[in-house]
Amino acid sequence: MKCRGWQQLKANAKNGISMAVVLCVSAFFIAFAAAILYTAGLVTAQSNQRLKEERCFRLAKSYAEVLTEELEKYDTRYDTNGNVTGSGTFYAFANKFLDDDKYLEYNSDYKDSTQYHFVVSGTDTSELSKGTLSDQNYGNLSVTLKKEQNTEETQENLDAITNGGTLKADESGGDYTSAIRMLENTTVRQYILTVEVTAYYKDESYTYTTEYTRAERYPVSFTCAGQTIVWDSTSGSWREGNSGGSAFTVPVGTDIVYKYMKSSPTLCKFEENNLYQEGDDTGAAD
């Protein structure tokens, strides 16, 4: 009896151990399955997050490229008939933005009042992710503009454009063609325009920034001894009033005064600064 009891006790002990092992293994697989489900949930959430980020990036970048295309489409503000080039386009508005004094130059100490935000009509400004586009599940857009003086432009050029200058009668031996051509070909890059396109989609946003320099040239007008004069390169002489006017002789020792006519540039184009093109994930939008 004692032997059988001991054997039964040993068998029960083995069964207990086996059951404990089975229970432990089962618990392990249950925990492992839970971990898989949790990880899958995280992967799905991260995947959805990346999809939203990618959507914001592509929307911001593609719209920025559209604006670049509009800015670089034109290289003069007026056509040969004096009509505004690209009326109603971003090109025309960008020029107005740079020239109009009501738009202040950007100042990092006063960011809120020196950068200008534009949103799609119908946008809820208290929650920028909501608007006409987001109602159709496309996301939403805003554009921020900043203008700054181009510190790389020479002060000499800026002063000449603003104040004009003089040509002396003996500077070119009587032939002013080269001197006038040089004045007319003076290119001034006074302003830098920064365009930030921000795309919003649900709780994500992304800002794509591009910087442009505006290059301009202007026609030049001349006066001498109170008389408006025009250089006729064909005959190599000055004319009074216009090219069909009477010949004008510059008095000895009298300067010819020139002014740049900034209101009617012969060249006006935006040049993208490729070194300053970047994206910025700005996080959730409110």
Secondary structure, DSSP 8 states (H G I E B T S, - for coil): -HHHHHHHHHHHHHHHHHHHHHHHHHHHHHHHHHHHHHHHHHHHHHHHHHHHHHHHHHHHHHHHHHHHHHHHH-S-SB-TTS-BTTTTSHHHHHHHHHH-TTS----GGGHHHHSEEEE-TT--TTSTT-STTGGGTS-EEEEEEEEEE-TTS-HHHHHHHHH-EEE-TTTTTT--HHHHHHHHT--B--EEEEEEEEEEETTEEEEEEEEEEEEEE--EEEEETTEEEEEETTTTEEEESSTTS-EE---TT--EEEEE-TTS-SEEEEEEEEEEEEEEE--S--
